[in-house]
Amino acid sequence: MITSAAVCDQVYGMKFSSLVERVKGSSADVWDSHYGAVAARSRGEDIIVLSVGDPDFDTPVGVMDAAYRAMRSGDTHYTSIKGHVEIRNCIAEKHEISSGQSVSAENIIVTSGGQNALFATTQCICDQGDEVIVLQPMYVTYEATIQAAGATLVPVVLDVESGFRLDVKRLSDAITPKTRAIYFATPSNPTGITLRQNELVAISELAIEHDLWVVADEVYCDFVFDNGFYHMASLPGMAERTVTINSLSKSYAMTGWRVGWAVGPQQLVDNMEKLALCMLYGLPGFIQQAGLHALQHCESDCLAMRDVYRQRRDRLVRAFDAIPGLKPIKPDAGMFLMVDVRDTGLTTAQFVQQLLQQVGVSVLDATAFGVGAAGFVRVSYTASDDLLDEALLRIGRFVESI
């Protein structure tokens, strides 16, 4: 007879694939403080969470109504693996108007959020032993996403001293015979910096010269405040080698709906469809109907949110500028502010931990985004004005106590 303890020993003694280690990444620990803050807030403690980018706006009512109508009309069964042709046509039309790149529904696959699009793209273009260059600071999931495909992430650090601008020589020097792709987010999470046209041209020239894929993560492109926005795929020779990632999560306050997509060459999209067949099997139809309504009818909601975020950004930049020891980096776009805390005498880990413990404000240690972000914390302004004002008062008191 096998005892329960013996069963546990057998289960815990089973081996897992190497994938389990590859998807861990090296920056997971920095989220511990955020998860602890969320847990404390759920227990009723007085915690202000500014460590995650989940919009504080409600999903537009029309989007929810569209989902309800779709469910009532029976759109609750299997769907096309690539997505309903209606929403893919709409995405294609909007992408073409915005970027100038000529695309059709056959160039679009609808995914479960932008992260799913990023993961599926990586699985389809990267292989064991490949190298993928990523502009850093970078979003934290890039590392595990690339490693899951068996590839190696090669960071190209954008220095704060240059305003997180691209160093073309550094990028060029990073390219080797093993390089398969260049990844970047524009606007960036965490910095909020958008790549300028000349920077994109420099990347495109290197990509063409070395026959590389380019993956452009543009999920914050609807929240650009300054300096304009340019699409990589619109540049000469780039349509056939660029994958554009986008989603409705941020721009339409739909993080929980999980509507994202990839725009790319048809052959790549066809390959992603095969992967989705055994991984996702199509996004729920009523969710796609909600996403279609957002794209067709809720642009004013998106613009209104952008205006609020711009106002919050400006308020926070002014407020942090006035706190001795803190130096904000004004972002071009997005919903995050990078703040240099090195002059406080604390490490970023100490700053984040003590700020939470002493005054109940949660921010994120930006070390998670790469060495270029060392010494910074990332502050989200996806909170009401009243909460942001209270958080600023608490942060000011905390820094003064140091």
N, C-alpha and C positions, 0 to 999 in steps of 0.2 A: 504493500500500500504506500502511495506517495503522499507525504504530508504537504500541507499548504506551504510550509517553509521551503520544502524541497522544490515545489513547483516554482516558487519565487526565485530560488537559486537557478533553476533551469532557465527561466525567462530572462533574468538579468544576465545570465551567462551567454545569451545569444549574441551573435555578431551582427553589426550593422554595416551598411555599405560605406565606402569612402565619401560618398556624397554627403552624409550626415556631418562629417567634419568640414567639408568644403563650404557648406551653406551657413556655417556659424559666423564667419567673418571675424574681425578682430576688434570691433567697436561696440559689441552688444552691451558691455557692462555700463556704458555711459547712460543707457536708458533706465538703469535700475532706479536712479533718483526720480525720474519722471513717473515710473510705475508706482513707486512708493508715495509720491505726491498725490497721484490719482486715487490710490487706495485710501490715503488719509482723508482726502476730500469726501470720498464716498462714506466714510465713517462719521462725517459731520464736522470734521476739523476745518478751521478757517484757513484754507489754502487757496492761493491764486495760481492757477496752472498756466504758465506761458511757455511751456516746453514742447508743445506739439502744434502742428499746423492744421487744425480742424476748424473750419469757419464757424463763427458764432452766429451766422445767419441761418434762418430756416430755409430748407429747400423751397423754391417758389411753389405756391399753391397749385398753379396750373400743371406743374410737373406731377404732383401727387394725384391730381384729378385724372390726368392722362393715364397714369398707371392703373388707377382704379377702373377706369372705363375699359382699358385693355383686358384686365382680368375678368370683368363682367362679360365681355364679349368673347371670351374663350381663348385669349392669347396666353395660355398657360401650358402649352405643349412644347414638343421639340421645335427648335428653330434651325435656320440655316447656320452651319458651323461658322461661317464668316460673319454672320449677322444679317438681319433683315436688309433687303436691298434698299428700302426707303431711307433708312438711317445712313447707310453707306453712301448713297447718292448725295444726301445732304452734307455729310462730312466732306465728300469729294468736292462739292460745289464751294463750300466755305473755305476749304484749304486752297483751292485754285484761286479764289478771289483774293485771299490774304497773301499767298506766296507767289502767284504767277505760274506755279508748276501745273502742267496739264495732267490731271489724273481723272480716273473714273472709279466706279464702285469696285472694279476688279483690283484696284490698288489699295483697297481698305480691308482690314479685318477688325471687327469689334471684339474687344477683350474685357476681361473682368478687371477694369481699372488700368491705369498707366503702368503699374508695376507688373501686371500680367503680360502686357505688351512688351515691356523691356525684357522680361525673363524669356518669353517665347522667341523674341528676336535673337537674343544671345544664343539660345539653343540651336537656332537655325543658321547662324553665320559663323559661330566659333567652334573650335575643335580642341581636343586634347593637345597640349603643347603650344597652342597659339598664345600670342601676347595681345592684350588690349590696352591701349593708351587711354587714360581717363584724366581730364582736367580736374585738378584738385585745388581747393575744397570741392568735395563731391557728396552727393546724397549717400547715406550710409548703406543702402541695400546694393549698391553697385558691386561692391567687393564680392559678396556672397553670390550674386547673380552671375557674375563672370566666372567665379571659381566653380560654380555648379556645372558649367559646360566643360570643365577641365582646363580652362584657359587661365592665364596669369595676368593680373592687373598690374599695369605699369603706370604709376602716377607721374603726371607733369604738374609740378606745384606752381600755382599762381600766387605770387607774393603780395602780402598786404601793402608793402612799401610801394608797389606799383599800382595799387588800387585794384588788385586781383585781375590785372590785365594779362593777356596772353604774351608769353615769351616765345616767339616763333622759333628761335634757335634752339631753345630747350626742347620744344616739341619735335623739331627735326632730328635732334640728336637722340631722341628716345626711340626713333623708328629703327627696327632691325629686320632681318629677313623673316623673323617669326611674327612680326606685327600683322594682325588681321584687321583691326578696326580702331577707330578713334571715337570715344564717347564723351559727350558733354551735355550739360543742362544749360539752356539759355532761355529765360533768366535762370540764374543759379539758385539752387537750394544747397547751402545756407546763405550765400552772400547777397543774393538779390541783384547781382551784376549781370547785365546783358552783354553778349559779344557784339562788338561793332562790325560793320560791314567789312572793313579791311582785315579784321581778325578772321572772319569766316572765309574770306578770299584766300588768306594764307593757309588755312586748314584745307580748303578745297584743292589748292595747288599741290599740297603734299599728298593728299589722298589720291589724286589722279596720278601723280608721278609714281607712287608706290603701290597703286592698285589696291586701295584700302576701302573697306566699308566705313561709313560715318553714321553714328546713331545720335540724333539730335533730340534731346528730351525737352519738349516745349510746353510742359503742363502749366507754366505760369505766364504764358505769352499774352493772355488776356488782361493781366494785371501789370502792364508796363506803364510807368509814370513818366519817365524821362528818357531822352536819348534815342527814342524810336526802337523798332524791332525789325530784324532781318531774318529770313528763313534760309537755312543752309541749302535745302533742296532746290531753291530757285536759281542757284548759281550755275553757270555753264558747266556741263559735264557731270553734274552731281545727282541728277534725278535717278540715274540707274544704279547709284551706289549709296544713296542716303535713305535711312529709315527715320521717319519723324514720329515721335511718340507724343500723344496728347490724351487728355481726359476731361470729363466734366466735373471731377471731384472738387477742385478749388473754385473754378470760375463760376459754377452754378450752385455752390454749396451742396454738393451731392457726393460727399466722400463715402457714405455708406451704401450708395446705389451701385458702385463699382462699374462705371461705364467709362471705358477707355478705348483706345484704338492705335493701330500702327498704319502709317502710310508708307508704301514702298513699292519696288518693282513687282510686277504681277507674279513672276516666278517665285520670289521670296514669300509673297502673301499666300500663294498656293501651298508652299511648304509649311508655312505657319498654320494653315488650315489642317494639314495632316497631323501636326502636333496637337492642335486644339481638339481634334477628334478623339484623342485618347487622354486629354488632360482636362478640358473644360466642357466640350460637347455643346457649345453654343450658349450665349448669354440668354437668360429668360426673356421671352418676347415682350412681356408687359414692362420690363425694365428698359428694353430698347425703345418701346413706345414713349416712355417717360423721357428718355434721352432725346428722342426726336423732337418732342414738344419743346424741350429746353432750347435746343438749337434753333428751332424755327420761330419761337415766340417769346423767349425770355432774355433777349439781348439787353433790354433795358435794366433787368435785374442785375446782370453781370456788370454793366457800366456803373450802376449805383454802388455795388460792392467795391468796385475799383476806386471810386471817388472816396469812399469811407476809408479804405486802406491807405490811400495817399494821405488823407488828413491825419490818420493815426501815425503813419510813418513820420510825418513832419513834426508832430507833437512829441513823439518819443525821441527823435534826434535832438530837438531843442532841450528836452528834459535831461537826457543823458549827458549832453554837452555841459550842462550846468552842474553836474555832480563831479566834484574833484576825484580824480583817480580813474574815471571811466571815459572811454573814447569810442563813440559810435562810428560805424562806417555807413554812410548814407546809401541805401540800396536804390537801384534804378527801378525795381519792380518787386512784386511778391508780397509776402506777409510776414517776413522775418527781418530782424535787425541784428547785425553782428556788433558786439560791444567788446572792446579791448579792456580787460580787467587786470593787466599785468602791473599797472602802477599801484594797485591796492596792496601789493606784497603777498597776495595769496595765489596759489596755483588755481587753475580753473576748477579742478575737482574740489578744492577747499572752498572756493567761492560759492559754487553751486550747492554744496552740502550745507555750509553754514547759513547761506541765504534762506534755504528751506527750513532749517532747524530753528533759526532765530526769529525770522519775520514771516515765514509761511509763504514764500514766493518761489515757484519752481521755474527755473530756466534750464537750458540744455548746455552741457559742456561741449563746445564746438570741436574739441579734439577728435570727436567721432567722425568728423568730416575730412580728416587728414591733417598732416603736419602744418600745412599752410594756415590752418585755423587755430593752431596752438596759441593759448593765451587769450582766447575769445570765448564768450558765451553767446548762444543764439537765443534771442528773445522773440517770441511770437506775439504779433498784435492782433490775434484772432480772439479778442475779448472785448467786452463792452467798454465804452469810454470810462464809466465809473470804476470798473475793475482795474483798468489801466492806470487811472489816476491814483487809486489806492496802492497799486503795486509800485508805482514810482515813488510815492511817499515812503513806503516800507524800504525800498532799495536805498533811497537816500539816507534813511536812518541807519540802515545796516552799514553802509560804507562809512558814514560818519563815526560809527562805533569802532570801526577798525583803526 
